[in-house]
Amino acid sequence: MRILSFFALLTIALIEIGPVPITPFVLIWVVLFRPAWFYEWVQKIYRR
């Protein structure tokens, strides 16, 4: 899970180099749709 998160963040960081910021759109999508994987990810982070 840690490696998958790393690659997702790395991909977002590489896309951010371009002229279109992608992070705000990803965050808006997470807030609007509240995907299950995000909730589980947060639970794993704060469980430790």
MARLOPA-748667 format. One record per residue (C-alpha): x, z, y; residue number from 0; residue in one letter. Coordinates in nm, 4 decimals. Example, Ala and Ser with C-alpha at 12.3 -4.5 7.8 and 13.67 -1.06 7.14 Angstrom:
> 1.2300;0.7800;-0.4500;0;a $
> 1.3670;0.7140;-0.1060;1;s $
//
This chain:
> 0.0000;0.0000;0.0000;0;m $
> 0.2854;0.0779;0.2370;1;r $
> 0.4453;-0.2640;0.1832;2;i $
> 0.1120;-0.4407;0.2345;3;l $
> 0.0577;-0.2506;0.5603;4;s $
> 0.4099;-0.3374;0.6707;5;f $
> 0.3557;-0.7081;0.6097;6;f $
> 0.0204;-0.7035;0.7883;7;a $
> 0.1759;-0.5377;1.0933;8;l $
> 0.4736;-0.7732;1.0800;9;l $
> 0.2420;-1.0740;1.0731;10;t $
> 0.0483;-0.9437;1.3719;11;i $
> 0.3740;-0.8784;1.5577;12;a $
> 0.4955;-1.2336;1.4923;13;l $
> 0.1664;-1.3795;1.6121;14;i $
> 0.1882;-1.1645;1.9268;15;e $
> 0.5033;-1.3526;2.0288;16;i $
> 0.2861;-1.6556;2.0947;17;g $
> 0.0729;-1.7003;2.4050;18;p $
> -0.2446;-1.5527;2.2496;19;v $
> -0.2620;-1.1765;2.2009;20;p $
> -0.4181;-1.1046;1.8603;21;i $
> -0.4093;-0.7234;1.8434;22;t $
> -0.7094;-0.6641;2.0727;23;p $
> -0.9189;-0.9035;1.8636;24;f $
> -0.8192;-0.7309;1.5393;25;v $
> -0.9019;-0.3910;1.6863;26;l $
> -1.2396;-0.5121;1.8153;27;i $
> -1.3167;-0.6508;1.4697;28;w $
> -1.2252;-0.3178;1.3063;29;v $
> -1.4411;-0.1235;1.5523;30;v $
> -1.7418;-0.3544;1.5145;31;l $
> -1.7424;-0.4066;1.1379;32;f $
> -1.5694;-0.0883;1.0151;33;r $
> -1.4239;-0.2390;0.6947;34;p $
> -1.3898;-0.0079;0.3940;35;a $
> -1.0178;-0.0784;0.3561;36;w $
> -0.9505;0.0529;0.7060;37;f $
> -1.1385;0.3779;0.6402;38;y $
> -0.9474;0.4277;0.3129;39;e $
> -0.6194;0.3529;0.4894;40;w $
> -0.6893;0.6152;0.7557;41;v $
> -0.7877;0.8673;0.4887;42;q $
> -0.4587;0.8091;0.3045;43;k $
> -0.2601;0.8532;0.6239;44;i $
> -0.4238;1.1806;0.7242;45;y $
> -0.4438;1.3200;0.3711;46;r $
> -0.0683;1.3803;0.3688;47;r $
//
